[in-house]
């Protein structure tokens, strides 16, 4: 992207503001915002906890470990974990993924041909396991999944929820923005279909 995606404008705020607001509307709390080592995220508001990764350059598994550990410390047994660059994320998706966790350790959507580890639900007890894997050299979420009880969720599973189906039949909640062109396209789509039109 060439700049911090968290601070990109979205609606009346930033992408970070959007994701935090969606998590709140979905009933998640406290909302844990993980920043890179040495770069805390600028967050305001009650019920938002800002933390930073312990070490830079350790891949997405570091962010997962940091977020789950912080959520556990705040008294949460489960957490919905997502990246900041999901402009189409909405509460119906978050709620459906959390509900799918059941007695598994991870509820992992498999959408548009890919696993979605940064739009998934986790038990916060996985924080220490992820930390241990990092110490052994792991960097990828797949390495955590290999030693965890994972429930994969398909598009059909999610669309069986009538609220999700009505809000997001294309399951664009997981569509991230990695380039200026993708961001511009997302902004254009938002003008045509504002976020408040979804659940």
C-alpha positions as CSV (number, residue, x, y, z in Angstrom):
1,X,0.0,0.0,0.0
2,X,2.9,2.3,0.6
3,X,1.4,3.7,3.9
4,X,-0.2,2.5,7.1
5,X,-3.5,0.8,6.0
6,X,-4.9,1.4,9.5
7,X,-5.0,5.1,8.9
8,X,-6.6,5.1,5.4
9,X,-9.8,7.1,5.3
10,X,-13.1,5.1,5.5
11,X,-16.5,6.6,6.0
12,X,-16.2,9.2,8.7
13,X,-12.9,7.9,10.1
14,X,-10.2,5.4,9.3
15,X,-10.1,1.7,8.4
16,X,-9.0,1.1,12.0
17,X,-12.0,3.0,13.3
18,X,-14.2,0.9,11.1
19,X,-12.9,-2.4,12.3
20,X,-13.1,-1.4,15.9
21,X,-16.7,-0.2,15.4
22,X,-17.7,-3.4,13.8
23,X,-16.2,-5.5,16.6
24,X,-18.1,-3.3,19.1
25,X,-21.4,-3.7,17.2
26,X,-20.9,-7.4,17.2
27,X,-20.6,-7.5,21.0
28,X,-16.9,-8.1,21.2
29,X,-15.2,-6.4,24.1
30,X,-12.8,-5.3,25.1
31,X,-11.5,-4.7,21.6
32,X,-7.8,-5.4,21.4
33,X,-5.8,-3.5,18.8
34,X,-2.4,-4.9,18.0
35,X,0.3,-2.6,16.6
36,X,3.7,-3.4,15.3
37,X,6.6,-3.5,17.7
38,X,7.4,0.1,18.7
39,X,4.4,1.5,16.9
40,X,1.2,1.5,19.0
41,X,-2.0,2.1,17.1
42,X,-3.8,5.4,17.8
43,X,-7.1,4.3,19.4
44,X,-9.5,6.1,21.5
45,X,-12.6,5.1,23.5
46,X,-13.7,3.0,26.4
47,X,-13.3,-0.7,26.0
48,X,-10.3,-0.6,23.5
49,X,-7.0,-2.0,24.6
50,X,-3.9,-1.1,22.5
51,X,-0.9,-3.4,22.6
52,X,2.2,-3.9,20.5
53,X,4.0,-7.0,19.3
54,X,7.0,-8.0,21.3
55,X,9.3,-8.4,18.4
56,X,9.3,-7.2,14.8
57,X,9.6,-9.3,11.7
58,X,8.0,-12.5,13.0
59,X,5.1,-12.6,10.7
60,X,1.3,-12.8,11.3
61,X,1.6,-15.5,13.9
62,X,3.2,-12.9,16.2
63,X,0.2,-10.7,15.9
64,X,-2.1,-13.6,16.6
65,X,-0.1,-14.6,19.7
66,X,-0.1,-11.0,21.0
67,X,-3.8,-10.4,20.4
68,X,-4.9,-13.7,22.0
69,X,-2.7,-13.2,25.0
70,X,-4.0,-9.7,25.6
71,X,-7.6,-10.8,25.1
72,X,-7.1,-13.7,27.6
73,X,-5.6,-11.2,30.1
74,X,-8.7,-9.1,29.7
75,X,-10.9,-12.0,30.7
76,X,-12.0,-13.2,27.3
77,X,-12.2,-17.0,26.5
78,X,-12.8,-16.5,22.8
79,X,-11.9,-13.8,20.3
80,X,-12.6,-12.8,16.8
81,X,-9.3,-11.9,15.2
82,X,-9.0,-9.9,12.0
83,X,-6.7,-7.7,10.1
84,X,-7.3,-3.9,9.8
85,X,-7.7,-3.8,6.0
86,X,-11.2,-5.3,5.8
87,X,-13.4,-2.4,4.7
88,X,-16.4,-4.6,4.1
89,X,-16.3,-6.4,7.5
90,X,-19.7,-6.4,9.2
91,X,-21.1,-7.6,12.6
92,X,-23.2,-10.4,11.0
93,X,-20.0,-12.1,9.7
94,X,-18.2,-11.6,13.1
95,X,-21.1,-13.1,15.0
96,X,-21.6,-16.1,12.7
97,X,-17.9,-17.0,12.8
98,X,-17.8,-16.7,16.6
99,X,-21.0,-18.9,16.8
100,X,-19.3,-21.5,14.6
101,X,-16.5,-22.0,17.1
102,X,-18.4,-24.4,19.3
103,X,-16.0,-26.7,21.2
104,X,-13.2,-26.2,18.6
105,X,-10.1,-24.1,19.2
106,X,-10.3,-22.2,15.9
107,X,-13.2,-21.5,13.6
108,X,-11.5,-20.9,10.3
109,X,-13.4,-19.6,7.3
110,X,-12.4,-21.0,3.9
111,X,-13.7,-18.5,1.4
112,X,-12.9,-17.5,-2.2
113,X,-10.5,-20.4,-2.4
114,X,-8.4,-19.5,0.7
115,X,-8.2,-20.0,4.4
116,X,-9.0,-16.7,6.2
117,X,-6.9,-16.8,9.4
118,X,-7.2,-13.0,9.9
119,X,-11.0,-13.1,9.8
120,X,-11.5,-16.1,12.2
121,X,-12.4,-17.0,15.7
122,X,-10.0,-18.4,18.3
123,X,-9.9,-19.6,21.8
124,X,-7.6,-17.3,23.8
125,X,-5.9,-20.2,25.4
126,X,-4.0,-20.6,22.1
127,X,-1.9,-17.5,23.0
128,X,0.8,-19.4,24.9
129,X,0.8,-22.2,22.3
130,X,1.4,-19.6,19.5
131,X,4.1,-18.0,21.6
132,X,5.8,-21.3,22.0
133,X,5.7,-22.0,18.3
134,X,7.2,-18.5,17.6
135,X,10.1,-19.4,20.0
136,X,10.7,-22.5,18.0
137,X,10.8,-20.6,14.7
138,X,7.2,-20.7,13.5
139,X,5.9,-17.7,11.6
140,X,2.7,-18.8,9.9
141,X,-0.8,-19.3,11.2
142,X,-0.9,-22.7,9.5
143,X,1.8,-23.9,12.0
144,X,-0.6,-23.1,14.8
145,X,-3.5,-24.8,13.0
146,X,-1.5,-27.9,12.6
147,X,-1.4,-28.4,16.4
148,X,-4.9,-27.1,17.2
149,X,-8.4,-28.3,16.8
150,X,-9.7,-26.4,13.8
151,X,-13.2,-26.2,12.5
152,X,-13.2,-25.1,8.9
153,X,-16.2,-23.0,7.8
154,X,-17.4,-22.9,4.2
155,X,-19.3,-20.3,2.3
156,X,-22.4,-22.5,2.5
157,X,-22.0,-22.7,6.3
158,X,-22.0,-18.9,6.6
159,X,-24.7,-18.3,4.1
160,X,-27.0,-20.7,6.0
161,X,-27.3,-17.8,8.4
162,X,-30.1,-15.6,7.0
163,X,-28.7,-12.5,8.5
164,X,-25.3,-13.1,6.8
165,X,-27.0,-14.0,3.6
166,X,-29.1,-10.8,3.6
167,X,-26.1,-8.6,4.6
168,X,-23.4,-10.1,2.4
169,X,-24.4,-12.7,-0.1
170,X,-21.0,-12.5,-1.8
171,X,-19.1,-12.8,1.5
172,X,-17.1,-9.7,0.8
173,X,-16.5,-9.2,4.5
174,X,-13.1,-10.9,4.0
175,X,-12.0,-8.8,0.9
176,X,-8.9,-7.0,2.0
177,X,-7.2,-4.0,0.4
178,X,-3.5,-4.5,-0.3
179,X,-2.9,-1.9,-3.0
180,X,-3.9,1.6,-3.8
181,X,-6.0,0.3,-6.7
182,X,-7.9,-2.1,-4.4
183,X,-8.5,0.6,-1.9
184,X,-9.8,3.0,-4.5
185,X,-12.1,0.3,-5.8
186,X,-13.4,-0.4,-2.3
187,X,-14.1,3.3,-1.8
188,X,-16.0,3.5,-5.0
189,X,-18.1,0.4,-4.0
190,X,-18.8,2.0,-0.6
191,X,-20.2,5.1,-2.3
192,X,-22.6,2.8,-4.2
193,X,-23.5,0.6,-1.2
194,X,-22.8,2.3,2.1
195,X,-21.7,0.2,5.1
196,X,-24.9,1.0,7.0
197,X,-26.8,-0.9,4.4
198,X,-25.4,-4.1,5.9
199,X,-26.1,-5.7,9.3
